[in-house]
């Protein structure tokens, strides 16, 4: 019985059926599918980028970073058509150990250079997890002033497993940003590592941020990263840390004297500053501008840009060969078997690699 209280035993009580509740969904609401975004043509991408449309620029960068073949084909066309509008910027690579204050410094540096006019693009490389392959992409939160400035463009990108933390497509993104009218480009790396070579090969000035108390001059000599630096700056030179920063400045200056002279003929400087309190920032940018004038005067600026273009041609060849090898259907089938044989000690890793490569080249000849 649905209501036992309505039985003969409870004649004095009656429970009526309740009022049926109306649906929580508005019956007059017409569900409409959101309109699909129209795909832009290559010409529309190029026109939007050259006009400085940040939305279209962002979409183009997403295309460049995509691994889908159809996206890559469009992206390469867009890059090719944007090339004549590029090359008119100062590219600065910014590196340093994690916690050195790179993001905070970029915020301060960016506001300083924008005071003189122009536009700034910040390409921040965020480390990708080896396990989940994901990235936080949260560097914008530390660039509070720049992130709301109308003349700045901040693009965090995942390192996506590329060598040492430089996003695989940062080079192409620089071209797009320059075509959009950004005359200053900052490239922030994940931290000190092998990737600094890749950053060095795409920027005009390589700035290394250090902290006081990270070791004596001997420790500085051991770091190959210092050989690539066009300028070294010691952050957090404020409060009780000023004396330590000055001591570190002396030690790094002494260490630099032991390196061979750079090809540019420029003598790297070591400066102290405080990103948090905005102390000594002007001196750093006076150094950067002095360097640019110096290398443009002796012809090294153009020489380095040409060498960088050659470097990235070979990098592109290596990348395409690697992609072609791993995406070949025969190789994909063989990989698992060879991997199992190596794990079972039936084959050495070198023999397995040689057999895979021999098969790949044989397939190409067919």
N, C-alpha and C positions, 0 to 999 in steps of 0.2 A: 504494500500500500504506500502511495506517495506521501500522504500525510497521515501517519498513525493516529494523530490527535483528533481526526475526523471519525474515528471508529465509534461504535455504539457505546463504548466505555466512557467516551468523552462527549456526550450529547450536548452538554452545556457550552461546549467550545466549538467555534467554527473558524477555520483559517482559509481566507480567500486567496486565490492565485494572484501573485503580484503583477504589477504593470510591466509589460515588456519594454525593456530599455531600447532606445533608438541606437542605431549604429554610430560608432565613434567617428566614422568617415563621413565627411560632408557629401551628401548625395548629389549636390549641385557642382561639385568640384570635377572639372574635366582634366584628366591627367594628360599632360603633353610631354612628349619626349623633347629633351633639349636639342636644338638644331646642331647638326654636325658642323664642326669647324671646316671651312673651306680650305683645301690645301693650296698654299701659295705656289706660284710658278717661280722659276729661277730668276726671271726678270723682276718679279715683285719683291723677292728677297733682296736682291742687289739694290733696287731703287730705295727700299725702306732702310737698308743699312746705310747707304750713302747719305740719306737725309737725316740720319742720326736717330731713327726710331728704335728705342731701346727694346720694345716688345718684340719687334721683328728680329733684332740682333740676338735676343735671348733664344728665340725659336731656331735661329740659324746655328747658334752654338750647340743647342740640343741635338740638331741634325748631325753636326760634326762629331759629337760624342757618341752618337748611336752606332751600334754594331750591325744594324740591319743593312743589307746590301743596297736596297733601293734608296735608303736615306743617305748612305755614303756617296752614291752616284750623284744625287742632287747637291750634297754638301761640297763635293769636289768642283762641280760646275760653278757654284756660288763663290767659292774661294778663288777660283781662276779669274772670274770676272771682277772680283774685288781687289786683286793684286795691283792694278794700276793706281788705286787710291790709297795703298798702304805704304809703309816705310817712313812716314813722317812723324815719328814719335821717339821719345827717349824711353828705352826699356830698361827697367831696373829689377834685378833679381834680389830677393831678400831671403836670407837663410840664417839659421842659428839653431842651437840646441832647443829641444822642447822646454818651454818655461822661460825662455830668454826674453819674452815680451814682443814677439813678432807682430801679432795681430794688433796689440795696443799701439806699437810703434807705427804700424802702417796707418792706423787711424790718425795719429798725430802728424806723420809725414804727409799724408794725403791732404789734410786740411791746410797744411803749410803751403804745399805747391799749388793748391786751388786758389789760394789768396791772390796769386799772381795772374789768375785767369787760366783758361784752357779747360780741358776735360781729362778725367782720370779713370782708368779701368784697373780694377784689382782682380787678378786671377789667383784665387786662394786654393791651394791643393790640399785636400783633406784625406788622411790615410784611410784606406779601405780595410775592413776586418778580413783576416786570413780565413776565419771560420765562416762567418755569415755573408762575407763579401759586401756588407753594407757600410755606409759612411754616415756620420752625423751631419756633416755640412753646416756646422754651426758657427763658422768664423764671423759671420755678419753680426752676431750678437755682441762681439767684442769690438766691433767698429761702429760705435753708436753714432758718432758725428757723420762719418762718411756715408753710412747706410741711408741717411735721410737727405744727403746733399744732392741737389738737382743735377750737378755736373759730374757725378760719380756713378760708376757701374761696377758692382761687386758680383763676381761669379765664382762661388765655391764649386769645385769639381772633385769627384772621387779619384784617387790615384789608380784605382782599378788594377792593382797588381803591377803597374808599370815600374820600371827600374827606379828605386830610390825615392819614389814619391812624386815624380813629375807626371801630371796627367798626360796620357798618350797624345792628346789632341791639342795641347796648350799652344803649340806653335801655330796651328791653323786659327785658333781663337784670337791670337795676337793680330793676325792679318785682318780678321773681321772687325776687331775693335778699332784698329787704325783706320780702316775704311769708313767707320762710323764717326770719325772725327776725334777720337781720343788721342791726345798728343803726349800723354804720359801713361805708361803701362807698368804696373807692379806685378811681379810673379813671386808669390810666397810659396816656399816649399814646406814639406812636412817637417823636415829637420835635417840635421847633418847626416849625410850618408852618401852612397854612391851616386844618387840622383843629382847631386850638385853639379856634376859634369854636364848632365843634360840641361840644367837651368843655365849654366854658364854658356852653353852653345845657342841660347836664344835671346840673351839680353846684352845690353851695351855696358852696363855697370853692375858688378856683382858686389852686393853689400852683405857683410857677415856680422851678425849681432852676437856679441859675447857677453858673458857675465863675469864679474870680479870673483876671484877665489876658485876658478875652475882648474887651476894648475899653474906651475911655473913656466918659464920660457921653454924648457925642455919639452913640456907637454904640448906647447904651441908648435914646436918644430915638428912633432910627430904627426900633426894633423895635416894631411895633404890638402884639405879644404882651404887652408890659409894661402896656398900657392895661387889659388884661383881668385882670391879676394882682391878687388880693386880698392876697397876701403873696409876697415874694421872699426866697429863702434861698440863701446862697452855701455850697456844699459844699466839702469837703476843706480846711477851716480848721484844719489841724493841722501840727505840725512847722515846717519853714521857710516854710510857705505862709500862716502866720497873718497876717503883716503885709500880704501881697498881698490876702488876703481882707478885711481891715479897710479897705484902700484901695478895693477894689471896692464894699464896703458903702457907703462915703461917696459914691462916684461914682453908684451906682444911686439912693441916697436923693436926691441932688441932681437927678438926671434925673426922678424921680417928681414933684418939685415943679412941673415944667413941664407936666404933664398936667392936663387939666380934672378937677375933683373928681368922684369916682365917684357914681353915683345913690344908692348905699347910704348915703352920708354917712361911710363908713369911710375912714380914712387908711391906705393900704397901708404895711406895715412891711418893712424889710430886715434880715434876721438872718443870722448866720454859724453854721455848725455843721460837725461831722465825722460823717458817717454811719458810716464805718469804725470810728472810736473811740467812737461814741455820745456825742459832746460837743455840748451845746446843743440836744438833741432836745426836752427838757421845755419849753424856752422857745418852741419852734415851736408845740407843741400848746397851750400857754397862749394863744398868739396866735390859733390857730384857734378855740378855745372862746370866747375873748373876742369874736371876730368874730360867731360864731353868736348869742351872748347879745345883742350890739349890734343885729344886724339883726332878731332876733325882737322886741326891745324897740320898734323904730321901725316895725315892720310890713313891712319890705322883704323879709324871708324868704319870707312867703306870697306877696307880690307877684311875686317872682322865680320862684317855683315855678309860678304861674299863667301867667306870660309864657313859661316854658319849655314848658309843655303846649301853648300856642298855637303856638309855634315848631315843635314836633314834629308838630302836626296838618298844618301846611303842608308840612313835609318829607315826611310820609307821602303826601300828595296828589301831590307832585312825583315821588316814587319810583314810585307806582302808575301815573301817567301815562306815565312813561318806560318802565316794564315793559310796559304795554299797547301802546305804540307799537312797540317792537322785537319783540314777540312776535306782532304781527298778521301773519297768513299772507301777505297782499298786500304789505305793507311788506317782509317778509323776502325776497320774490321780487324786488322792485324795488331793494333796497339794493345788490346786487352790480352791477346794470346802471348805476345812478347813480354808484356808486363808480368804475366803469371810465370813464364819461364825464368825470368830474372829473379822473381821472388822465391822460386823453388830451387834456385842455384843451378838450373839446367843450362843457362846461358849467362855470360857476363854482360854487363850493361853496355859495354863497348861493341860487342858482337851483335847484340840485339839492335842497337842504334844503326850499325852499318847495314844490317839486313833490311831494316825499315827504309833507310835512305836509298839503298840499291833498288828496292822495289818501287819506290817513288819515282826515281829517275827512269826506270824501265817503263813505267806506266806513261810517263811524259812522252816517250819516244813512239808510243803506239799511235 
